[in-house]
Amino acid sequence: MLRLILTRLAAGVPTLFAVVALAFFLMRLAPGGPFDAERALDPAIRANLEHLYGLDLPLPRQFGLYLWNLAHGDLGPSLHWRDFTVNELFALALPISVRLGAEALALALAIGLPLGLAAGSREGGAGGSLGLTLLALVGLAVPSFVVA
């Protein structure tokens, strides 16, 4: 069992590397940049910002620095919120997201478990199980934002 787990983890490393590399290079291929806005920046200010964020380095060096920082848990500075790092933004938002996720899970269990037990206990019954199954299918088919 331990060997299977280690094999799966070892197979996940190249996949994770491929996803990270693909995301990094696709972001570099996309038109525009983090400092593009309606009003153009002064070239000297733009050069200073690119130097500050390491965007003036060669692409392989940028990627190596990105991987190094990722391996150390540093997601870098936020390019949108200038006074925050991405780690700080996650630290602010994570407790809220975890609470919302836990509440949604509790609600889903509170509704789904009794309905599932009712549908399972009426197996082969006329109408009761069919109605609960149709309700479940409608719940799955309707987009999440409509249910919310």
Residue pairs with C-beta under 8 A, 6 or more apart in sequence:
20 67
20 70
21 63
24 63
24 66
25 63
28 59
28 62
33 55
34 53
34 55
34 79
34 80
35 41
35 46
35 49
35 50
41 49
47 56
49 55
50 56
53 77
53 79
54 62
54 65
55 62
57 65
66 76
69 75
69 76
73 87
74 85
74 87
75 85
75 86
75 87
75 90
76 85
76 86
77 84
77 85
77 86
78 84
78 85
78 86
78 88
78 89
81 89
115 132
115 135
115 136
118 128
118 132
119 128
119 129
119 132
119 133
119 136
122 128
122 129
122 132
123 129
139 147
